[in-house]
Amino acid sequence: MPLAKAPFAPPAAHSTQRTASGICFDFNLGCRITLPAGDWHVKLTDLDTGNVLYETHIGAGAVTSAKKYYVRFGIEIHDRAHAGMRPVVSHRYDAAGQPVLIQFPVGTLGDIVGWFPYAVKFQRQHHCRLTCAMSAKLIPLFENAYPEIEFIEPDAVRPGRYYATYNIGLFFDDPAGDWQPCDFRHTGLHRTAAFILGVDPAETPPLLALDDERRPVDERYVCIATQSTTQCKYWNNPEGWREIIAFLKAHGYRVVCIDQKAVHGHGIVWNHIPHGAEDETGEQPLTERARWLRHADFFVGLSSGLSWLAWAAGTPVVLISGFSSASNEFSTPARVINYHACNSCWNDPRVRFDHTDFLWCPRHAGTPRQFECTRLITAAQVKQAIQRLPVFTALLQTSPAADEKD
């Protein structure tokens, strides 16, 4: 059986910044120093806190920091073989004008949409020459909007190019905090990238530059997406989608489902496109999904990728989720959660999400309470969230007769 492919390209085998003394260093996954034969005194500091992180005497060998996220490192190396311990390297992290790599995992949409704006903040804060490695499916969403950033696929990474490298991901098993300074379950899904990169965690949706900005249909419409990667993310109320689609159509909307798959599930559990929705599912470019979202009055979905894409497209989002806390996703006044039910297991560091278990429910699996977090979210709650949207309020004011259909 072939070995599983690593989620990120590894750093170069040798540090990329060479000094006249033959000592090499870089910041590709932490501070890395390679020392030739000699008698060296090495000290690493955090320039922002003043803390000495590591100090040692060493001959030929290597020193690598434990922390792999952004730290403004200071490096001081002295030659102990000379009287007075002659300083041979004194370097303060400075990425201005330097090539920097930020790597995003392949196989996820919402995470990248939420994380990428913090890479933009990093580039603007440090004035570096930034390269972002991500799935080829996502690059067309961003590259024309950010000409100052180089976008490449993971297989195109040449690690020897870079002064610094940072990997953005969900690090479940990081008790020492080596890959993230704050557990993502506490910071929120998208803001974890801000802490890894050391930038302002205030959320900002990314810009999308679409090749085709035309409205896909003339009539007013709403987009929905009902599928996800695991059953706990679904709206498990058996009547929920049917009631909401009927409610929207009664108010004159076309309801368009833009999921990738019309049917999705595992084993004996399968989820189908809801009755009454128009079927725009299928293998379409994400830019086409974004076009549908950009012109929709609003979007109704789950804690999944298309909700994040709708947020990026500037579309009001009604987000239905019970397995995640409201702080996990981007801010929206139309967030729907039922606090009377078990909720927010995703953000509980005491339980470990298992992406291989489609029916993962860490607290109530195999009991009548399984998936109650969304099963007990009612259609009435979702309707109330929709009715709070300014675009829906404006619709009622222009066609008051429609309100009588509710």
N, C-alpha and C positions, 0 to 999 in steps of 0.2 A: 504494500500500500504506500503511495507517495506521501511524503511529509506535507502537512498543512503549510500553506504559504504564510509567511509572517505578515502581520497587518501593516507594517511600515518598513521601508527600506532602512537597513542598518547604517550607522555612520561609517565614514571612511575608516579603514583599518589603522591609519596613522593620522595623528593630528595634522591639520591643514595649514597652520600658520607657523612658518619656520623663522627662527631668529639666527643672528650671526654666530651665536655660540653653539649652534646645533640643537638647542632646545626647541621643541615644537609644542604648540598649544592650540586649542580651539574651544568652541562652546557648542559642539555638536552632541546634544544630549548630555548636558552638564558641562562643567569645566574639565577638559582633558589635557594633561601635560605629559609629554614624553621626554625623558632625560637621557642623554648619552653618558658614557663613563665619566665619573667625576665624583666630587664630594659636595652635595648640594643641600641647601636649606630652603625648603619650600613653604610658603604661607599663602593660604587662600582666605580671602575676606569677602564679606557681603558689604559692598560700599554704601548701601542705603541704610543698613542697621549698625554698621561698625563692628559687627561680630566677626571674630576670627573663626572660620569654619573648620580649618584643618591646618596643622603645622607639623612638619617632620624633617628629619635628616634622611637623605637617601642617596644612593649611588645611581648607577644606570637602572632605569625602570620607568614606571608610569604612576601618575597620581590622577585619580578621577573623583569628582565630587559625587556624593550620594544623590543630590537633588538634580533632577533632569528637567525641571521646569525653569522658567526665566528667573535668574538671579543676576544682579549687576555685580559680577565677580571682579575682585581685584587679585592679581597674581604678583607675588614678589618671590624672586629666586636669587639666592646669593651663593657665590662660590666659596665654600669653606676652606678650600686649599690656598686661598690668598689671604694675607693678613688683612684684618678688618672685614672679613667676609664680603668681598667685593660684590655689589649688586650686578647681576648680569641680565635679569629680566624684571621689568616693572611695567605691568600692563593693566589698564583699567578698561573694562568692557565698554566698547563703543561700536555700535553697529552702523553708524552713519556711513553711507556709501558702500557698505559691505554686503556681500551676497548672503542672504538668510533663507532657510528653507522651513516652511511650516507644512507638516504632513497631516492629512485628514484620512480617516479610514474609508475603505470602499464598501458599498453595500448598504448605505444608509442615506436618506434624503434630509429628513427634518433636522438631524443633528448638525449636518454640514451647513444648512441654511442658517441655523441658530449660531453656529460657531464662527462662520466666515467673517462677519462684521468685526470681530475682535482681532482677526488677522489684519484687517484693514487699519484698525486703530494702531496696531503694533507698527505697521509700515509707516504710518504718518507720525507716530511718536518718535521713532528712531531714525527716520529718513534712510532706511536701508533699501537695498535692491532685493525685493521680496519675490520668492517663488513659492507658489502653493501647489502641492501635489494632491490631486483628488480624482475621483472617478470621471472618466470621459463623458459620462451622461450629465454630469453637473457643470462641467466647464462652460458650455454654451450659455448657461444662465448668467454668468458673471463676467466673462472675459471682455466683452465689448463695453461694459460699464466701468471697468477698472483697467485701462490700458497701461497704467504704471506698474501693474503686477503681472508676473509671468505665471501662466497656468500650464501645468504638465500632468500627464498621467503618472501613476506611481512607478511604472516600469521604466520611465524616462529619467528617473532621479540619478544624478551622478554625484555621489556624496562627497567626493573630493573637492567640489567647487566651493563649499560653504564655510563661512565663518561661524555660523550658529545654526542649530536645527532644533525645532520643537515639535513634539508629537501631541496632537489633540485627540482625546478619546475619553471614554468612560472607564476609569480605573477602579474596578470593583475591589480588587485585592491589593490594596496599597496601604496597609496599616501604618507604615512609617511615614507616609506622605512624601515619598520620593518623586512621584510622577505628577502630583497635584498638591498644592499647598492647602486646599480645602476640599473635603469630600463633596463630590458633585451632588450627592443626595441632599446636602444641606444648602448648597449655593443655588441650585436650579440647573436644569440641563444645559442651557446655552451659556449661562454666566460662568460655568466652570472653565471655559476657554479664556475668559478674562483673567482669572486667577492664575492659570497656567502661563499666560503671556505677560502678566504684570501690567495690565491696562485697566482703564476705568470700566467697571462692570455694568454701567448703565446700558440698557438694551437699545439697540438701533437696528432696524431691519436692513438687509443689504439692498443695494440697487440691482434691478434686473433690466437688462437691455435686450429686448426681444426683437427678432428679425421681422416678425409679423405682428403689428399692433392692432389689426383690424378687429372689430367686434364680430364674434362668430355667428350670432343670430340677432335679429332686429328686436325681438320681444324682450321684455324684462324677464330675467331668469335668476335662479339661485343654483349654485353648485353644492353638491354634497359628496362626501366620501365616507363609506361605511366599512371598508376593509382595513385590516391591520395585520401585523406580523404574529400576534399572539392573542388568544381569546380574551385575556384580561383587559386588553385595550378596546375591545368592541363595546358598543352600547348593547348590553345583553337583555334589555327590556324587550320582550317578544313582540309587543305592539307599538314600540316607540317610533320606528321609522315610518311605518304605515300611517300613523296619526299625524306626524309632522309633514309628510308629503301631501296628505290630504289638506292639511291646514294651509300650506303654502299655495297649493293649486287653487284653493277656494279664494285666495287673495290675488289671483291673477298671474301667479308666477309659473313659468316653466321650471321644472326641477330636473337638473342634469347631474347624473352620477359620473364622476371623472376618475373613479378608481382605476388602477392598472388591471385588476382582475374582476370579472363579473362573479366568479365563484372562487372562494378560497377557504382552506381549512386543513384539517389533518385527521387521519384515522376515520372515526365515525362522526366527526363534527365538521360541518361545512356551512359556510355563510354565503348567501346569495344577494345579488343586487335587489334592493327593496322594490316591492310592487308599486307601480305608478311613476317611477323615476325613468327619465330618458337615458338610454344606455350610450354613454360616450367612453366606455371602458376600452381597454386594449393597450397594446404596446405602442405608445405615442411618445415623442420627445417631451421632455419636461418643459421645454419652452412653449409647446402647444398647450400643456396643462396650465402654465402660467398665463397664457393668453385668455383662456376661458375664465380663469379666476379674476384677472384684472378687470374684466367688464361685467362680472356678476355683481348683483346688488349686495350679496353677502355669501358667506360660505358656512355650511354646517358640517362639522367633522369631529374627529377624535384626537387624542394625543398621538398624532402620527404625522408622517412627512408632508402630506398635502395641506394640513393646517398650517404648518410652518411656511410652506410655499405661498399660501394665501396671504399670510402675514407679510411676507416679502413683497407680494404683488400689490399691497395696499388695500386689500379687501377686508371688510369687517368679518371677524371670525366668531362663530358660536362654537365653542370647544367643549365637548362632552367627555369628561374623564373622571373616574373615581379611583383608579389604581394609582394615580399620581396626585401629588398635592398641587394646589392652585399656583404655588410659587415655582413649580417645576417648569412651566412653559412661559411663553411671552405673556405680557399683560394684555388682557382683554376684558372689558366690562361684561362680556357675554360668556364668561366661564361658568360651566354647569357642573356642580358636584353635590352629592347628598351626604351631609355630615352625620345624618342619623344612621347611616350604614357603615360597615367596615370600609376604611378608605386609606389611600396613600401608602400602600405597602412598597411601592417602587422607591419611595424616598425614606424608607426605614432601613438604616444600615445594619440592623440586626438580622435581616433576611437577605438572602442572596438570589438575585434574579437568575433564572435558568432559561436561556433563550432556546434550549433544545426541547423544552417541555411546553408544547403548544397550549396546554391547559393549566399552566402555572398559576397557582393561587396559594400562596405560602401559609395563609392562616386558616383557610376553610376548605381546602381541596377535599373532594369526596363527601362533603356534607351538604345539607340543604342551603347553606349560606354561601356556597361557592359563587363567586362573581356577583355577590350582592351589591358591590360598590357601584356597578352600573345598572344592574337589573332593577334596583330601586330608584334610579333616576327616572322620573316620570316625564311623559310627553308634556304635561302641564308646565313643568320646570323649564323645558326647552322652549316652549312657546313664550313664556315670560321673558326669557333671555332674548328671543327674537324681537319681541315687542319693545324692548329697551333700545334697540338699534335706531339711531336717528333716521337711517334710510327707510326703515319700515314705518316709523312714525310719520314721515313725510308722505309715504304711500297712502296711509289711512286718511291723512288730511286732504289729499287730492281725490280719493275715491271712498268716501265715508260709507257707502253702501257695502263695501267689501267687509267692513267690520261686523256686519250683521250675519255673515256666513260662518263666523267662528263658533 
